[in-house]
Amino acid sequence: MAELHRQLLLKGLDGVLAETETPADRRRAQWAHEILTTEHDAVNYLHSGFCQAALPHREPKNPTEPWVRRNGSYQLVIRPGILPLRDKVVEIGVPYGTKARLIMIYFQTEAVRQRSHIIDLGPTMACWLKKMGLGTSGGPRGTYAPVREQALRIARSEFTMRFERGAQEARLADQRIVDGMDLWKDDFNDRDDLFRTGGEWVRHIKLSDVFFDHLMEHSVPLSEEAIAKLKQSSLALDLYVWLTYRLHALKKEVTIPWHALAEHFGSESGHRQLAFRLKEVLRDVIAVYPEADVEPSGRGLLLRPSKPSVPVSSVVVHLPPRTTDA
């Protein structure tokens, strides 16, 4: 258990808050207190491939080029798609940022919970946004347009997850996650209008057969409460899902050097800046994942075997992949 949580057990929330000096420390104390004192049974799910390699934090300089991330022997490639409409073809770009991550988690969570390719988004877009814990404001600075854009980027992109272990070939190659998602219409004037307008709301979407079967074999359980508290930071979300994937499977402690972490999390400003940012968001992650035994050092992050962030009793038992009748 992390030191913050030990102090909460010894002194209580009021005692810890009395000793905190910054708003960030008070926020973490509140989060940790809620994690310790509230019973949370809801579990989210994410494919292990997206736990090992992250989406872009912000839109790449060239969003229509393939996005490649490596993590040791694992490689994630996202190839952005196009949208052919009437007399024009629109290049969509790779998904990025916190909203793309929340959409990916939502799609995959609902698929695992329901053991179904078909995902119910709710009767309206506002209902769907609320399910993801997002606001429901419109306008230039609202949530509708950016969520619609990231959903479209996810739907049109192709994903390759490659495991380079000896002669082993790619496990998932050039596959779309979503078979179809009609969250747009084709009578727009420019590219930005594509995301502002949108057509009639489509309540259900369908995950591709190949990705769904792969997800049912390789999903990682995540704390819904932790995701909700970290949803404002793409780096915090990435660190949480990566630690959730790595820590419970460790047999002994290991140090992951900063240059290797840069390959996974991405850093345009160098290893030192990444180290500073990771150390800061690590405090947020530990507040919602008290079992995580992680320590930053001069060389990198020291990881020790830890309990999972979600109790085993809360995890959905996966059925074998569906079979097609002959």
N, C-alpha and C positions, 0 to 999 in steps of 0.2 A: 504494500500500500504506500502511496506517495506521501511525502511529509505533510502536504496541505491537508490531506484527509485525516492523517493522524492528529494534527492540531485541532481539526474540527471535532473529532471524537473526544479529545481532552478538554477543550475550552468551549465548545459550542460555537454556533455561527456568530453570535454577538461578540464573543471573546476574540475570535479571529478578526472580525471586521474592525474591532477597536484598534487592532495593531497594524492594519493595512494602511498603506500610504498613497496608493494610486488607484484611479478608477479601474484600471485593468486588473489589479490584484483583488479589488472588491468584487468585480465581475466573476473572476475565477473562483473566489470563495463561495459565491452564491451558486455557481454551477456545481461545484464539488458537493456542496450541502444538499442540493436537489438530487444529485446522483446517489448520495448515501442514504437519503431519508425517504425517497419515493420509489415505489415498486413499479418498474417499467418492464412490460412484457413484449412490447412491439419490437419487431426485428426487421431491419432492412437487409437487402442483399445486393451484391455486386459481383460480377464475374472476376475471378482471380487475376485475369489478364489486365484489367483496369486498376487493380490494386498494385500491380507491379510496375506499371508505367503510366504516367499521367498525361492528361490532355493539356493543351496549352493553357497558361494562366490568362493570357490576353491574346487578342487577335494577332497572328504572326504577320510579319512585314509583307509576306506574300501568302495570303490565306488560301490560294488555289494550288499551292504546291503540296505534295504529300508531307505529312507530319510523321517524323520517325523518332522513337524513344527506345533506348536500350536500358536493360537492367540485368547485368551479368549475361547469362545465356538466353535471356528472353528479349524479344524485340516486338514492339507494337508499331504498326504502320497504319496511318489513317489517310486514305486517298479521298480528297474532297470530290463531290459530285457536281452534276449539272442538273438544271431543270429545263427541259424543252417545253416551250409554250408557244403555240400558234406560229408566229413568224419570227421568233427569237429564241435564243438559248441563254439561260442565265447561269453563270458560275456561282456556286453557293458558298464554298469555303469550308474549312474544317471547324468543328465545334470547339468552343473554348469557354473558360471562365466558370464561375460558380453555378450559374443557371444550367449550363450544359451538364455539369456533374450531377446536379439534383435531378434533372430529367432522366439521365442514365440510371441513377439509383432507383427512381420511381418506376420506370419501365421494368427493370429487372426484378425489383421487389414484388411488384404485382404479379409478374409471371411466375415467380417461385411460390408465392403465397397461394395463388389460385391453381398452380400447376397447369397453366393454360397459355397458349400462344396469344390469346385475345386479351387485350388490356382495356379496361373501362376507364375513360378519362373523366367521366362525370357528365352531367347534362349540359354544362356550360364551361367555357374556358375559365371563368372565375372560380368555379367549383374545383377544377383541376389545380389551379394555382394555390388555392387554400389547402388542398391535400399535400402539396409540396412545401407548405409553410411560407409561401410568398404572398406579397401584397397583390391587390387586384385593381391597381390604378391604370388608367389609360393615358393618352397624351404622349408627347415627345419624351418625357422623362419617366413614363410609367413602366409597368412590368409586362404588359401584353406583347408589345413589339419585340423586345429582346428575347422573351421566352419563345415566341413563335419562330423567331430567327434561329435560335439554337436547336429547337425541335426539328426544324427543316434541315439544318446542317447535319444533325445526327441521322435523319431519315435518308438523306441522299448520299452520305459518305459510305465508303467501303472500308472494312477493317480486316487487317491481317495480324494474327498473333502467332509468332514463330518461336519455337523452342529449339535452340541450337545445342543439342546434346548428342554428340557423335554423329551418327548417320540419320538421326531422327528428323523427320520432315515437319513442316508447319502443321500445327494442329487445327488452325482455323485460317483459311486463306480467302482473301477478296470476297468477303461476305458483308452484306448489309445487315444491320441489326433489325431494321423495320422493313417489312414488305411494302407498306404503303402508308402514307399519312397525308391526307388532303386538308392541310391547315392553311391553304392559300388558294387564290384564284388567279386566272390568267389574263384578266383585263386590267393590268396595271400600266402606269406611265413610265416608271423607272424602277431600279432595283430596290430602293428604299421603300417604295410604295408596296412592294410585294409583301413586306413584313408588317406594314401598318394596317392593311385592309383585311386580307384573309377572306375565305369564302364561308359558306355555311359550316357551323361547327360539326365536326365528325366525332361522335362519342367514343367509338372503338377503333383501336389500331391492332395490327397483327405483327408479332415478331416473326422473323424468318424461321423456317423449320430448323435449319442447320444451327443458327445461333441459339435458339431455344433449347435444343438438345444438349448443346455444349454448355450452356448456362446451368442446366439442371445437374450437370456433373461437376461443375467448377465454380459454384457460387460460394461467396464468403459472407457469413452473417455479420451484420453491423448493428450497433445500437442506434435505434431511431432517435432517441433522446440526444445522443452525441452528435448525430448528423444535424439535428435541428439547431443545436447550440453553435456549431461550427460553420453554419451555412453561409456566413458572410465572407469567409476566407477560403479561396481555392487551395492555397498552400496548406492551411490547417486541415481541410478535408482530405487532401492527398496524404498528408503525414499520418492522419488517423487511420485511413483504410490500409495504408502500407504497413503500419505497425500492427494493426489487427491481423493482417495476413501473415506477417513474419514472426511475431513474438511467440505465439502459442506453439509453433512448430520447431522452435529452436531446441537443440539438445545441450548447448553450452553457450557461454557468452561469446559475442563476436563484435568487432569494431568495424563499422562501415565508413570508409574514408570519405572526406568531403567531396573529392573529385568524382567518386562513384555516385554519391548522392546527387551531384549536379546532373549526371546523366539521367537520373530518374525524375527529379523534381524540376529541372531546368533552371538555369541562372544566366541571364544576359549580362549581369554585372560582376561575374567572377565568384570564386569559391568563398572568399571572405564575406562578401555581402550575403551570399546564400546561407553561410553558417550563422550569421547574425540573425537573419530572418527565421531560420529553422529553430534556433534556440528560443526565440520569442514565442513562436506559435506552439512549440513543444509544451510550454507551460499551459496553454489552453487545452491541448490534447490530453495531457495528463490529468487535468481537472475533470475531464469527462471519461477518462479511461484510467481509473486509479490503480488497476492491476499492472499497468505498463511499467516495466522496470527498464528505464532508458536514461542514459546519462551522457550529455555532450562533453566532448574532450577536445584537446587541441588537434587531434588526428581526425575526429569524426564523431559519429554517434555510437556509443557503447550499448549494445542490446543484450539483455539477459532473458532466459526463458521466463515466460509470464503466462498467467491465466488468460483465457480469451476475454474479450470485452463484453461478450454476450453469454449468459449462462447456457449450458448445453441443453437444459430442459426447455428453453425458449425457442430452439432452432427447429424449423420445419424439417421433417424427415423426407428426403428426396426419393421419389419413386424412380425406377429405371426409366431411361428414355422411352418414349412411346414407340410402338411398332405399328407398321402399316399392314392391314389385313391383305392376304394374298388374293 
